[in-house]
Amino acid sequence: MNSSLINNKIATLLKRPDIWQSSAPQQLRHTFNTGYARLDNALHQGGWPAAALSEILCDQPGSGELQLLLPAVKRLCVQGRQLIFINPPHLPYAPALQQVGVAPEQVLIINPPTSADQFWAAEQILRADIAAALLFWPTQPPELTQLRKLQLAAQSTQGLSLLMRPCRAAEESSPAALRLRLSPTPTGCQVTIIKQRGGWAGQIVRLPLTALQAEADIPAAELPTHQRATTKNTGARLSAYIPDSPTQATPTKTPATAPGWLH
């Protein structure tokens, strides 16, 4: 093959936005301030990357992952966009979210029945750019092709795209722009930067996380939950999980004093 043709193909390939060259000049990309100065200083772009997939690795739900995200989520939800959870390990506690400015009607919880449906729903949400933040807990270890699809879909969104995985995933390759490992500490959490596109990894940041207090006087009727979808019609998968309006959701009676998850 002609060498000039090969060079032209390589040059075209290197222009792709999902390929980073260490020798290329640093270009500042849009980011979201994390709300924690120590972490922002360790992240070479100064915050959570926009239009990109990020991963948070932790073995125990409640290690501080939601509190770590709340400052950015709060600012992103100001304009009324939704905070979407896919397959969360516990029911997020609505009063604590409302305490930081995220209204219950902005929270959408989706529980697709299969791993394939979970990734399909996440990809469609990202491509449609309908969420201020998407937080996704896959039930099965993702394949590399699934991760690549999520990363490409995340380039279409202006919000946060977060994938929650166990710590052992740090040994696996991932196209995510940012990968953080969380470990709980007595006063907060320890964040280890596993990967950050265009910057150095290996930094360890210890953050104090203030516990959130739930407001006990919020009526139970204002704490909506969405029942698990049972449809098997894959042609209408996403519409089965996402009601057209809050009134079409099937609420369950949740006492205001019920234990919640926001640690």
C-alpha positions in Angstrom: 0.0 0.0 0.0 1.2 3.5 -0.8 2.9 5.1 2.2 1.2 8.5 1.6 -2.2 6.8 1.6 -1.3 5.1 4.9 -0.2 8.4 6.4 -3.4 10.1 5.3 -5.5 7.4 6.9 -3.5 7.7 10.2 -3.9 11.5 10.1 -7.7 11.1 9.6 -7.9 8.6 12.5 -6.0 10.8 14.9 -8.5 13.6 14.3 -11.2 11.6 16.1 -12.3 13.2 19.4 -12.1 9.9 21.2 -8.4 9.4 20.5 -5.9 11.3 22.7 -2.2 11.8 21.9 0.2 12.4 24.7 2.3 14.7 22.4 -0.7 16.8 21.5 -1.1 20.3 23.0 -3.4 20.4 26.1 -6.8 21.6 25.2 -9.2 22.7 28.0 -12.5 20.9 27.8 -15.8 21.8 29.5 -16.0 20.4 33.0 -18.2 20.6 36.1 -16.7 21.8 39.3 -16.9 18.9 41.8 -17.5 21.2 44.8 -14.3 19.9 46.5 -11.3 22.1 46.0 -8.8 19.3 46.8 -10.3 17.0 44.1 -10.6 19.8 41.5 -6.9 20.6 42.0 -6.0 16.9 41.4 -8.1 16.7 38.3 -6.0 18.3 35.5 -9.1 19.8 33.8 -10.4 21.0 37.2 -13.6 19.0 37.6 -15.9 16.3 36.3 -15.6 15.9 32.5 -18.6 16.9 30.4 -19.6 15.0 27.2 -17.6 12.0 28.5 -18.1 8.8 30.5 -16.7 8.7 34.1 -16.4 5.7 36.4 -16.6 5.5 40.2 -15.2 2.3 41.6 -16.3 1.2 45.1 -17.2 -2.1 46.6 -19.7 -1.0 49.2 -22.7 1.2 48.3 -22.8 4.1 50.7 -19.0 4.7 50.5 -19.6 8.4 49.8 -20.3 8.2 46.1 -23.6 10.1 46.2 -22.3 12.8 48.5 -19.3 13.2 46.3 -21.6 13.9 43.3 -24.2 16.0 45.0 -22.5 19.5 44.6 -22.3 19.1 40.8 -25.7 17.4 40.6 -27.3 20.2 42.5 -26.0 22.9 40.1 -27.0 20.8 37.0 -30.5 20.2 38.3 -31.2 23.9 38.9 -32.9 24.2 35.4 -35.3 21.4 36.1 -33.5 18.6 34.3 -33.8 15.1 35.7 -31.5 13.1 37.9 -31.7 9.5 36.5 -30.7 6.4 38.3 -30.4 3.1 36.5 -30.5 0.0 38.7 -29.4 1.7 42.0 -28.5 -0.8 44.8 -30.9 1.1 47.2 -33.7 3.5 46.9 -32.3 7.1 47.1 -33.8 9.0 50.0 -35.9 11.8 48.5 -35.9 14.2 51.6 -32.1 14.3 51.5 -32.1 15.0 47.8 -34.7 17.7 48.3 -32.6 19.2 51.1 -29.8 19.9 48.6 -32.2 21.3 46.0 -33.2 18.3 43.9 -37.0 18.1 43.8 -38.6 14.6 44.0 -40.3 15.0 40.6 -36.8 15.5 39.1 -35.7 12.0 40.3 -36.3 9.1 37.9 -35.4 5.5 38.9 -35.2 2.9 36.2 -34.9 -0.9 36.8 -34.6 -2.7 33.5 -34.9 -6.5 34.0 -31.8 -7.6 32.1 -28.3 -6.4 31.7 -28.8 -5.8 28.0 -31.8 -3.6 28.7 -29.9 -1.6 31.3 -27.1 -0.7 28.8 -29.7 0.0 26.1 -31.6 2.4 28.3 -28.4 4.1 29.4 -27.2 4.6 25.8 -30.6 6.0 24.7 -30.7 8.4 27.7 -27.2 9.7 26.9 -27.9 10.1 23.2 -31.1 12.0 23.9 -29.3 14.3 26.3 -32.3 14.4 28.7 -30.5 14.1 32.1 -28.7 16.5 34.3 -26.9 13.4 35.5 -27.1 9.7 34.8 -26.0 7.3 37.5 -25.8 3.7 36.3 -25.1 0.5 38.3 -24.8 -2.5 35.9 -25.8 -5.9 37.3 -23.3 -7.7 35.1 -19.7 -6.8 34.3 -19.8 -4.8 31.1 -18.1 -5.9 27.9 -15.6 -3.5 26.3 -18.0 -2.9 23.3 -20.7 -1.9 25.7 -18.4 0.6 27.4 -17.4 2.0 24.1 -21.0 2.6 23.1 -21.6 4.4 26.4 -18.6 6.6 25.9 -19.6 7.5 22.4 -23.2 8.2 23.6 -21.9 10.3 26.4 -20.3 12.7 23.9 -23.9 13.8 23.0 -24.8 14.9 26.5 -24.2 18.1 28.4 -24.7 16.5 31.8 -22.8 14.0 34.0 -22.5 10.4 32.8 -21.5 8.1 35.7 -20.9 4.4 35.7 -20.6 2.7 39.1 -18.4 -0.4 39.2 -16.6 -2.6 41.8 -13.0 -1.9 42.6 -11.8 -5.0 40.8 -12.8 -3.3 37.5 -9.7 -1.1 38.0 -7.7 -4.0 36.5 -9.7 -3.9 33.3 -9.4 -1.6 30.4 -12.0 1.1 29.9 -12.6 4.0 27.5 -13.9 6.2 30.3 -12.3 9.6 30.4 -12.1 9.6 34.2 -11.9 6.7 36.7 -12.0 7.2 40.4 -11.7 4.6 43.2 -13.5 5.4 46.5 -12.7 4.0 49.9 -14.7 5.1 53.0 -12.9 6.7 55.9 -14.2 7.6 59.4 -14.7 11.3 58.3 -15.5 10.9 54.6 -13.8 9.1 51.8 -10.5 8.6 50.1 -10.4 9.1 46.3 -7.8 7.5 44.2 -7.4 8.7 40.6 -7.1 5.5 38.5 -7.2 7.3 35.1 -7.8 10.8 33.8 -7.6 11.5 30.1 -4.7 13.9 29.3 -3.4 13.9 32.9 -1.5 11.9 35.4 -3.1 9.2 37.5 -2.2 7.9 41.0 -3.1 10.9 43.1 -4.9 10.2 46.4 -7.3 12.8 47.8 -8.9 12.5 51.2 -12.2 14.4 51.5 -14.4 15.1 54.5 -18.1 14.5 53.6 -20.7 16.1 55.8 -23.7 13.8 56.5 -27.0 15.0 55.1 -30.0 15.3 57.4 -33.4 14.3 56.1 -36.4 16.5 56.7 -38.9 14.4 58.5 -41.9 16.7 57.8 -42.0 15.9 54.1 -45.3 14.0 53.4 -44.9 10.4 52.2 -47.0 11.3 49.1 -44.2 13.5 47.9 -41.7 10.6 48.0 -42.5 8.9 44.6 -41.0 5.6 43.6 -41.4 3.7 40.4 -42.3 0.0 40.4 -40.1 -2.4 38.5 -41.2 -2.8 34.8 -42.3 -6.2 33.8 -42.7 -5.8 30.1 -40.9 -8.1 27.7 -41.5 -6.0 24.6 -38.0 -4.9 23.6 -39.4 -2.6 21.0 -40.8 -0.4 23.7 -38.2 -1.0 26.4 -37.4 2.6 27.3 -41.0 3.8 27.2 -41.9 1.0 29.6 -39.4 2.3 32.2 -39.9 6.0 31.8 -43.4 7.3 32.3 -44.5 10.3 30.2 -45.4 12.3 33.3 -45.1 11.9 37.0 -48.9 11.2 37.2 -48.4 8.0 35.2 -46.0 6.5 37.6 -47.2 3.9 40.1 -46.4 5.3 43.5 -45.8 3.1 46.5 -46.4 4.1 50.1 -43.1 5.0 51.6 -43.1 6.3 55.1 -41.2 9.6 55.5 -39.2 8.0 58.3 -38.2 4.9 56.2 -34.4 4.3 56.0 -33.0 5.8 52.9 -29.7 5.8 51.0 -27.7 8.9 50.5 -24.2 8.3 51.9 
